[in-house]
Structure formats: C-alpha cells, structure tokens
Amino acid sequence: MRKKLASCLVLGWVALGLSQEVFAGSYKVEVLVFTQKMPNTEVFEQTTNTLKTPQQVIEIATSNDPGQATVAAEPLSGLSSAYEQLSHQENYAVLIKTAWVQVVPDNQAIPAVHIQNADNTLNGYIALKAGGSLAMQVDVEYSQAVGENPKVYHVTEKQAVKPNEPHYFDHPAMGIITLVTPL
C-alpha cells in the first residue's frame, strides 16, 4: 500500500512539474486591433491619455537580439480569417495587425511589448505572464478626434489565455483579438 501511495505521489509531482514548465518557452503572439462603429449608449469622458508605461518594455525588433521580441515572418497566420472578415465589414476598421515571437520564461518578469499604429492613434502594451498558467495583460488606448473634442478609449484587462485559441478583449469602441501559439 505504501509503495502504491509513494508511486502516486511521485507521479503527481512529475505531472505538476510538467504542467509548470509547459508554459515556459517561445511563443508567436498575434494581435489584431480594430474599431467598432456600432451605436452605443455609453459616454466616454476620457479626453487625455492615461496610459502608463510598464517598468520593462521591449519594442518589436527585426533582429534576434536577446531580450527583444522579434517580428514574426507571417504577421497573422492564425488570425488571417478574422482579419479578412473585419476588412470587408463597413462597421469595422483594422487599426493594427502585428505578430512577434517572444521567449516567455516561467516565473520571471516578462517585459511588455509596445504596440503602436502608423498614425499614432493606437498606443499600448501587451504582456504575457507565465507561471502555472499563461495570462495576457492588455493596456491599449485609441485616440480619436470627434469634432473639436478628442476622445480616448482605453482597454486594460488581464485574461488567462490558452495556447492556440483566439482571445477577445472587448470595448464598445474597439476590440482586440489575440492568439498565442507555442513554437
């Protein structure tokens, strides 16, 4: 009986160790940010940027320098159908589509990746967190001139993410679809 209990405990420890390590490694992160031009009754009072820069930030680079996120060769391989659908709908406008490869060590601080579109109306940070499970922290602002009054729409949310499954971060004025794929 003791041998059987000991065997179960050892198997449990091994399984726990494997589940802790399954989230460490390299990931392709795909991000698609779009505006939604749907009528809504929400009032947005924010007229200035309140985005806070995280302590550790990396820019998406084209080189393989250590500590940087590297631009992925295919920007949206997993989210390409979502991009195609949004591109052909009049109520949506894609603000940015991007992808990068990032090393995610287990139980270590992971720098946030800075994202920004060409006309600087979208600015923000996306950070992966590992340690027993995989999570994503999104902190993104979209600035829009509405007449003489600027409007700033802010999404800040943290979600547990499952590899190979799209995740949606929602706001009445914009949406963010992400996909994290282990490499």
N, C-alpha and C positions, 0 to 999 in steps of 0.2 A: 504493500500500500504506500509506503514511504517513497519507494522508487517511482511509482506512478505519479505521486504528488510532485516529487522533485522534477520529473520529466515535464510535467505540465507547467511548472514554474519556469523552467529553462526555456521551453517553447514560447511562453508568454513574454519573457524578457527579450528573446530574439525577435519576436513579432513586434514588440514595442520599439525596439531599436531600429528595425527596418522601417517602421512607419514614421519614426522621427527623421530618418535620413532620406525618405522618398522625396521630400520637398526641396532638399538641397541640390543644386546643380545649375545648369544653364537652361534658360527659357527664352523662347521667342514671345515677345509681347506685342500684340496688335491692338491699335487704338483707332477708333472711328468716332469723331465728334461731329454732331450736326445740330442745326437749329430746327425748331418745330414752329411752324407758323399757324398754329391752331388757336382758335379763340379760347380764352380762359378768363376767369373772373378774379384771378389773383392779382394783387397790387404789389409792384416791386418798388420799394423805396430806396434801394441802394443806387447811389449815383457816383460813388467813388470806389476805387479798387481797395479791397481789404485782404487781398491775397498775401499770405505770409510765406516768405522763403524758408524752406526747411533748413536744418543745420547742415545736412550733407546733400549736395545737389550735383548731378552729373549731366552734362549735355550729351545729346546723341552725337556720336562721332563716326567718321568714316574709316577710322583706323582701329586696330585691335590693341590699343594701349590698355594696360591693366587699369582697372578701376573705372572704365568707361563702358557705356552701353554702345554697342556697335549697330549701325544701321543694317537692317535685315535686307537681303537681296530682293525678296519679294515682299513689298510693303503690306499687302493684305491677301495673303493666300487663303487663310481661314475665314476671313470676313468679306471676301470679294463679292459674294452674292448679296450680302446686306448692303454693301456699297452700291452695287448695281441697282438694287431696288430703291434706295434712297435717292440716287442720282436722277431717277426718272419720275419722281413724285414732286408735284409743284409745292406741296406744303412743307418740304424739307430742303435744306441746303447743307451740303457737307462743308464743314469748316476746316477739318484736317483729317487726313488718313496717314498713319505712320506706323512703323513697326521697328523694333530693335531686339537685339539679343543681349541678354543680361545674365550675369552669374549671380545666383542667389545662394549665398552660404547660409547654413542652418544656424539659428540662434545668434546672428551677428547683425549689427546695424547695416542696413542696405540703403545706399543713397537714393533719393528720389530722382526721377528722370524729368527734366524740364521739357515741356512741350509748348510750342507757340506756332501760330499760323503766319503766313507771309505778310498779311496786313496788320498784324499785331492786335487783332480784335479778340483773339483767343490766347490765353496765357495760363499756365498751370503746371502742376506737378503730379506725377503718378509714381507711387512707391509700392513695391512688393514687400511683403513681410513673410518670413518663414519661421518655423519652429513648431513642429507638431501638426500644423496645418498651414495652408497657403492663404494669404489675405492680400487685398489690394486697397490702398488708400488713394482716393482721388480728391484733388483740390484744384479746381479749374474755374476760371472766370471768363465770361464772354461779355465784351463791351459793345454796346450798340447805340448809335445816335438816333434818337427818336425826336424829330423836330429839333428844337433847341435844347432839349433835355436829354442828357446822356443816361442810359440805363446800363447797369452792370448786373449780370446774372451769375450767381455763384453756386457751384456744386461742391460740397465737401461731404464725402461719405466713405465709409470703410465697409467692405464686404469680404466674407470668406469666398474664395474662388476655387473652383475645381478645374484642374488641367483639362484642356481640350473641350471646354464648354464655354459658350459665349455668356458674358455677364453684362447687365444693363444698369447704368446709373442714370436715374431719371430726374428731370427738372421740367417744369411747364414750358420753359423757353428753349431748352436744348436737351440732348441726350448723348450719352457716351456708351459705346459698345466696346467691350474688351474681350480679348481671347488670349489665354496664356497656354503655350504649348511647350512641353518638355522636349529638350533636344538630346 
